[in-house]
Amino acid sequence: EILEEVGSHEMNILSGKVLVGLFVCSHNPDVVESAKVWNVRIDRPVPDNYNAGKQGTLSCRMETMDVFTGERRVIWENKEKFEAPNWMPNKKKLLFNMGGHLYTIPVKGGEPTLLNTGSVDGINNDHGISFDGKTIAISARRQDPVKGNGSAVYVVPLKGGEPKLITEDVPSYWHGWSPNNKDVVYVAKRDSSHPFNIFQANIHTAKETQLTFFKDNHVDGPEYGPAGKWIYYNGSQTGPMQIWRMRPDGSGQEQLTFDKYNDWFPHISPDGKWMVYITFPTTIRKDSHPSYKRVMLRLMSLETMESRVIAYLYGGQGTINVPSWSPDSRHIAFVSNAD
């Protein structure tokens, strides 16, 4: 169920230690009870006015999760900010960005390995692997005296190398591959007076096609399902940010979530049966997805269109911006934060 606050208590600690945790009581002095408690975490809340630029970033945790049992495992922690894991085709490693570069790390934990991206750095948290497992799409900083400075979309072989520029114009943020492995979908601004819209481009010709034409509503996170029949995305056409889908040509726009929260970044499982997305609280601006917030990860059946919460965490920007399902459609990877 949706997490609801049922009470709070403020303590003025004068001295000594404070113990925080779970306890069990039998309510009978003659009976000793026992309980098994699992998958528990105690986090120190992040203040709403936290400023990462002034106060520094919080530690990051790389987590994997079985979406059906709820089992979560922290496989790596680091004080430097890292974001947005993708599951590699070999099932044994994750791909993520840190410090403007791409790294891989074993799913079971270990030390990251730098992936060669040639002369391109300033890589952000919008990156992912083609359906055939051969190519990585990345969004990275581009400086051009004519086109201006901002994020552009590139592609690079899975093993690394010199990336190929796909989008001449900035800003452009990649979010999904077409199952044909020839087209990428991304959000971009081509008119400073309009919000971000969804575009598609061919990686061989770099020909760009605009798919949405909103003038007042923010859209983001476009991602193809594995069958190629739908592009899933988040949009604010009806109020708060919700999950939508449309046909590959931009037609047939259909709303999938109908709640009071702000739902972002839909990711479709490789078997096409499930969708994971991140939910921000109502206190967040609908066109914003900041870091260090109380967020939920939710799982929707694409057969019944029913959702349930599968995780609570501190996170947001960089937690699950990009496709992060395991090839077996059972696990996801994501980043959480803690002080």
N, C-alpha and C positions, 0 to 999 in steps of 0.2 A: 504494500500500500504506500501511498504518498506519506512521507515523514511529516508528522505534525508535532508541534511543541505542546506539551500538556502541562508544563509547569517549570518554574525556575526558583533558585534560591541563591541569594547573595551572602557571602561569608566575609567577615573582616578577620583575617588571620593575624594574630598578634605575635605568635612565636611557634617554633616547631615545624614539623613537616605536615604536608597535606597528602593524604592517600586518596587516589581516585581509582575506581574500578567497579567490578560487579560483585554482589554478595548474594547468598541464598540463606534463608532462614526457615526452619521447620515450623516455627510458631508453637513448638511443643518441647519443653525442656528435657523430656525423656527420649526424644527421637533425634538422631543425627541424620540429616539429609545430605545427599550429594547431587551434583549437577555437572553436566558436561557442557562447556561453553566453547564455541569455535567462531573463527572469522571475526574477531573483535579488534577494534582499533580505538584508541583515544587520541584525539587531535586537539591541539590548541587552536581555538578559532582565530581567523584572520580578521582584523578590524575592517569595517566597511570603508574606512578612509585610508586604507593601506596604499602607499605610493611606492611601487617597486623601483621607480627611477631614483627616489630619494632615500628610501629605506633598504634597498637591496632586494634581490630575488630570494624567494624561499626555496628550501631544498626540494628536489624533485624525486619522485619514486617511479620507476618503471614497473608496471603491474601487468600481469596476465590474469584472465578470469575465465572460468567455465561458466557460460551464461545459463546453463541449465541446472547446475548444482549450486552456483553462487560462490564456489571456492575461488579465492583471490590469492595470488602470490606476488610478493614484491621481489623482483629479480635483481634490481640495481637501484642504488640511491646515490645522489650526487648534489653537492651544494650549487654547482653551476647549472643554470637553466637549460633543460633539454625538453624536446616536445615531439608529439605526433608520431607514434610508432606505426610502421607498416609491417605486416607479416611477410617474410621472404618466401618465395616459391618452394625452397627446399625444406620448409617447415621448421628449420633448426635455428633460424636467426631472425632478428627484428632490425628494421631500418628506421633511423630517427635523425633529427637534426639537433645540432648543438653548436653554439658559437659560430653560426654562419656556414657550417659544414655538415656533411652527411656521415653517419657512422653506422656500423652494424654491431650487434651484440647477440650472443647465444641466448636462446629462449630460456635455458636453464640458469642463466646468469653467468657473469664473467666480466672481462674488460672489453670496452668498445674498441673497434678497429676503424680507422679512417677510410672512407671510400673516396677514391680519386674522382674529382669533378673538374679537373683541369684548371683553366683560368677563371672559372665561375665560383665566386664565394658569395657571402651575404645571403645564403640560402635560408628561407623561412620555413614555416611549418606546413606548407602546402606542397606535398610531394607524394608520389605513389607509383605503383608498378603495374605495367600493362597486363591484360588478361593472359597473354601467352608467356608471361614471365621473362621477357627479353629486354624490356626498356623501362627506365625510370623517368617520369616527368617531374620536374622541379620548378618551383617559383623562387626567383632569386633577384637580388638587387641589380639594376642595370642603370648605368649612367650614360646618357647620350645628349650631345649638345643640341640636337634638333628635336628628338622625341621627348626629351626630359628625363628626369630621374624617377625611378620607381621599380616595382616588382614586375618581372617579365617571366614568361613560361619558356622552359627549355626541355629538351629530352636528351638522355644520355644512356648508353648501354648499361645493363644491369651490373656488369663487372667493373664499370667505371670508364672514364675517358674524357674527351673534350666534348662538352654539351653543345647541342645545336639549338640556336634561337628559333622559337616558333612565333612569338608575338612581338612585332616591332613596336607596338604601342603599349604604353604603361598608363595606369597600373593594371596588371593582369595577375590573377591568382588561380593557379590550377586546382581542380578538385576531382576530376574523374576521367577515366579512359572509356572509349567505346569498345565493346567486345570485338570489333573488327581490328583492333590494335592500330588503327590508322588515324583516328580522331581523338582529340582531347576536348573536354568541356571545362570552362573556367568562368569566373566572374571578373568583370572589367568595367572600367569607366571610359567611355569615349566622348562624353560630353560632361564638362564640369558642373553643369546645372542639373544633371540627372543623377540618380543613385546608381549603384552597381547593378548591372544586368548580366544575363547568362549568354555566353558566346561558345561557339565551337570552331575548332580549326583542324585542318588536316596537317599531320606532322611532316608530310613529304612536300606539300605545296605551300604550307603556311597560310592557305586561303581561309579567311575568317568569316563566319556567319553568325549574325546576331539572332538569338532565339527568343529573348524576352525584350519588351519595350516599355518597362515601367518608368513612370516619371515621378511618382510619389512614394512608391513602396520599395523597401529593401529586399533583395533576394541574395542567396548565398548557397554555398555547398553543393553544387550540382554533381550528381553521380549516377552513372548508368547502372541499372540492374544487369545481371549476367545474361539475360535473354535478349537484351538490347531493345525491349519494347517501351521502356519508360526511362526518363531521367528524373531522379528524385532530388529535391532541393528544399530549402527553407525559405519562407516568404511571409511578409507582413500585410498581405492584401486585405485580410479581414480583421485586423487589430493587432494582437500580440504575434510574435514570430511563431509560425506553425510549420509542420511538414506538409509538402505538396509533392505532386509528380505531374509530369507532362510527357507528351509524345516527343520523339527525337527532333521533330521539326518545330517544337514549341507549342503545338496545339493540344487541346484536350486537358487543360490544367485542372487538377483535381486535388482537393484538400483532404489530408489523411488524419491529422490530429486536430482536436477541438477542445482545448483546455485553456486555462487562464495563464499558464506559464509561457515562457519563451523557449521554444524547441528549435534546436539547431543541428546541423550536420548529420543527415541520415546516411547510414552505411548499410548496404545490402549484403547478406551472407552469400558466399559463393554458390550455394545450392538454391538461392533465390527464394527461400522460405521465410527469412527473418530480416528485420531491420533494427539496428541499434542507433540511438540518437541521444544527444545530451540536452538536458533541460536546465535552464537558468531560472532563478526566482523572479517573481513579478516586480521586484525592486530594481531590476536591471533594465536599462533602455532597450527597447525591442530591436534596435539596429546595432546593438553592441554585444560583444561576447568577451568580456574582460577576464583577466586571470584572478585567481585566489578568491573564488566565490563558493558558496555552498551549492553544489550542483548535483544532479541525479543522472545516472545512465539508465535508459529505459529500453525495453525489448518489445517490439511489436511483431505479431504474427501477420504475415502478408496474406494469409488465408482468411483469418477471422477479423483482422484489423483491430485486435484488442492489444493493449499495452500493459506492461507491468514494470515496476521499478526493480532493477537488478543491482544497483550500487548507489551509495551515497558517498561523496568525497568532497574535498576542497580541490578546486581546479577551475577549468574554464578554457581560456585561450590556450591552445596547445595540448589539451587533454586528449581529444579524439577528433581533431579537425579533419582527418583523412581516413581512407579505408584501412581498417585495422583488424579485419577478421582473419582467423587462421584458415588455411586451405580446407580443413575438415568441417568448417561451418559450426564449430563448437566453442571456440575460444575467441576472445578479443584481447587486444593489448591497448593500454592507455597510460597516461601520466597523471599522477596526483601530486599535490603539494602539501608540505607541512613545515612548521617552524621547528 
